[in-house]
Amino acid sequence: MDRVVIVGGGVLGTMHAVMARSRGMDVVHLEREVGPRGASVRNFGLVWVSGRAPGLELALAQRARTLWQELGERVPAAGFRADGSLTLASDDSELGLLKEAAAMPDASERGFELLDPDAAAEVNPALRGDFVGALWCRRDAIVEPRAVLAAFRDYLGAPQDGARYHWHPSKEAVEIAPHAVRDHVGNWHRGDLVVLCTGAWHTGIAGPHLAGYERPPVRRVRLQMLQTEPYAGRLTTSVADGDSLRYYPAFDLPGRAALAPQAPAAAAAAAQLLLVQRLDGSLTIGDTHSYTEPFDFDVDELPYDHLRARAEQLLGTQLPPTRRRWSGIYSQVTGSELYHRSQVAPGVILVTGPGGRGMTCSPAIAEETFAT
Ligand SMILES: Cc1cc2nc3c(=O)[nH]c(=O)nc-3n(C[C@H](O)[C@H](O)[C@H](O)COP(=O)(O)OP(=O)(O)OC[C@H]3O[C@@H](n4cnc5c(N)ncnc54)[C@H](O)[C@@H]3O)c2cc1C
């Protein structure tokens, strides 16, 4: 394979470009916006191994984590840091579940260790609030979502290499043919392989290929997020609250059934607290989940009040003011596979639907494309 055309400048498209170039292929990369505006620039930047289901999902995330580390060393502007995470229990039912997780057969592979509050505060001295224990996951990591994509495009377009990587922003792919796509101004882009990484746009060129199944293979999920002004302290890990134990498959253990009810504001928004410090000191805080369309076009204040209060309770201090709020939508497979891959025409494949693990798993998903 000599030449690949990639549609979509999000993290899946960008990682396909990276993996194709590292195998010596020429890459043509189309993005319909001036710069990517999708889920990849709206997320936490969490490379999240801790919550993955044992087996294939964990293996994909672990491979991706290894690749992120290698890529982060090659492209420092991506902001990769192997900071690990702490999931904090606020009551005995959450602590019981953390204990079960720390005893799972693959706990050491994830870098799990159960900590009491003093030990957790030694790992992350910013944690001076109320919690009864913590699960440390040393394998979790962070990248900078608003910097990653441009950092890799700069790397791919560097003078020694740039003639073989062609970035075409503001070019929407509107038609597919064998081994080719046409953009909205009428140019055809041909390659040995065309990879559509069009994210949560389930209409457009991907639309006809996602329709016609008895059950749609992907659905869309909307999340709300916020970012504060810079925080005076330094968080040495990312942080999750006990509500996260309800959502991640790794924690589907007997203790989950014994969890105390969620706070009403969290339950109403299917919220969990995830907290990541950005390189400028600000804190990215989220998230909520809505699964039913049509999605709201405005953001709802109630879950923000809950998430800010929960973060303040765990940090034991007031948060800086909110700088910005936004929502984002990701594409998520509805079946048991880890992401959606289908051939939509000879020499044209569609890769989407990694859901809330897309930032984490993107390098390994792209690697699988070129391994097949
Ligand atoms: C709020 C939020 C928080 C998240 N947090 C995390 C996290 O911390 N860790 C994690 O692992 N995952 C996280 N995720 C999930 C992750 O962000 C996504 O799975 C991932 O970004 C999907 O990448 P993508 O490239 O498929 O999609 P996108 O980033 O949406 O990119 C798709 C791109 O394709 C372009 N496009 C679409 N159609 C066309 C066309 N016809 N022609 C040209 N271009 C086109 C779009 O403009 C867009 O730029 C989060 C998601 C959200 C929304």
The ligand as a Gaussian input file, in Angstrom:
#p B3LYP/6-31G(d) Opt

LIG

0 1
 C      -16.952000      15.567000      26.193000
 C      -16.198000      14.341000      25.811000
 C      -15.227000      13.823000      26.664000
 C      -14.516000      12.680000      26.298000
 N      -13.458000      12.283000      27.054000
 C      -12.658000      11.280000      26.611000
 C      -11.461000      10.962000      27.294000
 O      -11.053000      11.671000      28.213000
 N      -10.761000       9.864000      26.907000
 C      -11.163000       9.089000      25.835000
 O      -10.524000       8.083000      25.545000
 N      -12.238000       9.461000      25.077000
 C      -12.978000      10.520000      25.448000
 N      -14.060000      10.899000      24.707000
 C      -14.345000      10.186000      23.460000
 C      -13.423000      10.673000      22.336000
 O      -13.305000      12.068000      22.371000
 C      -13.977000      10.232000      20.969000
 O      -14.229000       8.846000      20.962000
 C      -12.967000      10.534000      19.870000
 O      -12.555000      11.874000      19.940000
 C      -13.574000      10.251000      18.493000
 O      -12.644000      10.674000      17.535000
 P      -13.061000      10.787000      15.998000
 O      -11.846000      11.207000      15.279000
 O      -13.763000       9.520000      15.585000
 O      -14.217000      11.893000      15.969000
 P      -14.151000      13.490000      15.929000
 O      -13.158000      14.030000      16.853000
 O      -15.559000      13.954000      16.106000
 O      -13.633000      13.808000      14.464000
 C      -14.390000      13.576000      13.299000
 C      -13.946000      14.624000      12.292000
 O      -14.454000      14.287000      11.002000
 C      -14.813000      15.490000      10.347000
 N      -15.759000      15.121000       9.284000
 C      -16.976000      14.564000       9.416000
 N      -17.532000      14.335000       8.200000
 C      -16.639000      14.764000       7.286000
 C      -16.626000      14.796000       5.848000
 N      -17.646000      14.327000       5.123000
 N      -15.539000      15.315000       5.213000
 C      -14.476000      15.789000       5.937000
 N      -14.444000      15.783000       7.303000
 C      -15.500000      15.267000       7.967000
 C      -15.428000      16.338000      11.443000
 O      -15.459000      17.707000      11.116000
 C      -14.490000      16.016000      12.621000
 O      -13.409000      16.929000      12.721000
 C      -14.809000      12.022000      25.068000
 C      -15.799000      12.537000      24.215000
 C      -16.484000      13.695000      24.583000
 C      -17.527000      14.236000      23.642000

